[in-house]
Amino acid sequence: MTTAVIIQSSRSPLQLSLRGAALSDVAISDQQEVTFRSSTNTASHRSPEILNQVQDDGTFSLPPRTPPNMTPLQTLANSVASLLKERGDTVAVAESSSGGLISAALLAIPGASAYFMGGSVVYTKTARDEFLGIDFDNHPGMRSASEPYALLLAKTSREKLATTWGLAETGASGPTGNPYGDNPGHTCTAVVGESLEAANTLETGKTDREANMQSFAETALAQFENILKTN
């Protein structure tokens, strides 16, 4: 006797056949782990490429798979979120030219409250003053769209929200440059932790405002992901 079970998941239909077994329970966890319990552990499946392996206890693990509609930005955010959850870390975000895309990507993941403590878009002096309380009079020579300013944004955000990490971005999204002489497509990103400070500069060479905003957010999250993986 063969009992066939078809399970529809968000990734792919899955058909499991349990030969000579009375199926008592089937469940899919949030991690796409399929578990069944039966009088035997004999099983087969029609789509072997979907499954990693069948464990002795009857647990099927689906391999990680990026949905067709997932953007590079969201893929990076998913990775960062997983790393933060594993470490038990939290993050505060301050961004300018990316316009909130970094925060939005991190918040699009269920359970974001475990690691995302808050974010601000400090696109103007007024926003910078009110959200972060940064007074340039206390920082002689400081200017926007620079690595020192990105570090200041990340450090201040981290301190205000008492998080493990501060993540920041500041640049010129286009279609023209900024008053400081930076070309469109210029941005500086920074990550600040308890004993780590890192800044990075990107020049896309593009004038497309929306494309640059996406690139800026991706760069910030890629930098953060690398730091989480190596520190």
N, C-alpha and C positions, 0 to 999 in steps of 0.2 A: 504494500500500500504506500502511495506517495501523497503527501500533503503539500500542496503548493501555496505559497503565501506571496502576494504581490504587495510591496510597500512603495507608496509614492513618496518621494522625498523632494526637497527643493532642488536637488542636483540632478537626479536621474531616477527613473523607475527601477526598482530592484526586485527581482524574483528569486525567491529561495525555495528549494524543494527539499523536504525532509523525508527521507526514505524510511519507511517502517517505523515512524515515530509519531506519537500523539503530541501535537503542538499545544503547549500550555500557556506560553506567554511570548509576546514579541513587542519590542519597544525600540524607539530611536531616541538617543540623547541629543542634546544641543550640539555635541561634537560629531554628529552623524555616525554614532556607534550603534550598530544593530545587534541586539541581544535576543536570543531565543532560549527557551528551556524545554527540554523534551526528555523522553526516556532513553534516548541515545544521543550521541554527538555526531552522527552521520549526517552530512549535508552536502548539497551541491548548489551551484548557482549558474544562471545562463549568461551572466555578464561578468566574467572573471576579471576584466580590466577595472571594474568598479571597486573590487575588494582588494585589500592588502593581503589578508590571510584569514583563515578560520582558526581560531584558538581552540585549545582542547576543551575549554569551558563553554564553547558555543558562542563566543563573541566575535562578531565581524567588525572590522575597523575600515571605514572608508578613507582613502587617501585624501589629503588636502587638495582641494580643487578650486581654482579661481572662477567664479561665475562669469559667463561671457560678457555681462554688462558692467563688470567692476572696473573702475578707472584705475590708472596707476597710483593716483593720489589715495584712493580708498584702500588699495592693496597695501600701501605703505602704512596707512593709519591702522589697519588691522594688525599688521606686524608689530607696530609700536604698542598698540593696546595690549596685545598678548604678552609682550615683554614686560610691560609695566605691571600687569596683573601677576605674572609669575614672580616678579621681584617684590611685589607689595609696595611699589613706588607710586608717587603722585606727581602731577605736572600742572603748572600754571602757564598760560600762553599770553604773549603780547605781540600783536602783529599790526602792520601798517598797510603796505601795498598789496598784501595778499588778501586784505579785506575780510578776514574772518574765515577763510577757507581752511586754515589749519585747525581751528577750533571745531568747525562744522564737521570735518572729516573724522576727528576723534570722537565727537559726540554722536555720530551716526551709528556707532557700534553699541549694541545692547550691553548694558552693564557699565556704561561709561562713568557713572558716578563713583566707581571703585578707584579710578585713577585721575579723572579730570576734575580739578577743583575750580576752574574758572578761566576766563579769557577776556581780553580787551582788544579793541581795534583803536589804536592810538594814531589816528590819521591826521589829527590837527594838534596844535599846541594846547588848545582848550581841553581836548580829550586826554592828552598826556598829563596835563596839570591835574585834572579832576580824577581820572582813573588811577594814576600811579603816583601823583604828587611829585613829579620830577621837575625841579627848577634848574634850568641851565646856568643860572647865576652861581650855583654850587658846583658846576662842572665846567670850568673855563676851557674854551676851545672845542667843546663838544658840539657835534652837528648830527642831524638826522642822516639816515642812509649810509652809515659808517659802521665798521666792526665794533669800535668802542661803544657806540650808541646801542647797537644790538645787544651787546653784553650788559649794558646798563638796564635795558628793558627786561632782559631775562632775569637778571639778579633782583631787580626791584619787584617784579611779579612774583618770583619765588619767595621773597621775604614777606610780602604782603599777605600771601595766601598760605604761607608756612608749608610749602610743598617740597618734595624731594628734588624736583627739577624745575627750572625755568626755561622756557623755549620762546625765542623771539625772532621777528623778521622786520626789516625796514629797507625800503628801496624806492625805485621809480618804475612803475608799471607801464608807463607810456600813454599815448603814442609819442610824447616828447620827453625830454630829460627833465631833471629837477633844477632848482636854482643853484645847487652846489656844483653843477658841471657834470653830474653823472648822466650817462646815456640811458635811454629807455632800455629796460631789460636788466638793469643793475639792481642787485639786492644784496643785503648782508643778513646772515642768519647767525644765531648764537644759541648755545646750550650752556646752562650754568647749573652745577650741582654743589654739594657740600665742599668738595675738594677738587672740583674740575671746572674750568672755563674754556670754552672753545668757540671760535668764530670762523665764519666762512663767507667768501664773496663769490657771487655768481654774476656773469655777464652773458645774457642770452643772445645779444645782438639783434633782438627783434623789437619791432614797434607795436606789435599786436598786444593790446592791453590785457585782454582776457587770457590769452595764451601765456603771457608773462606771469599773471597772477597764479595760474595753475602751476607753472614751473617754480615759482617762488615757494609755494606751499609744499610742493614735492621735495624741493631741495632741503627745506627746513626739517621735514619729517625723515628724509633719508639720512641727514646728518645725525638726528636724534636716534634713529634706529641703529646706526653704526656705533654710536657711543654706548647705547644700552647693551649691545652685543659684545663689546670689547672692554667694558669696565664693570 
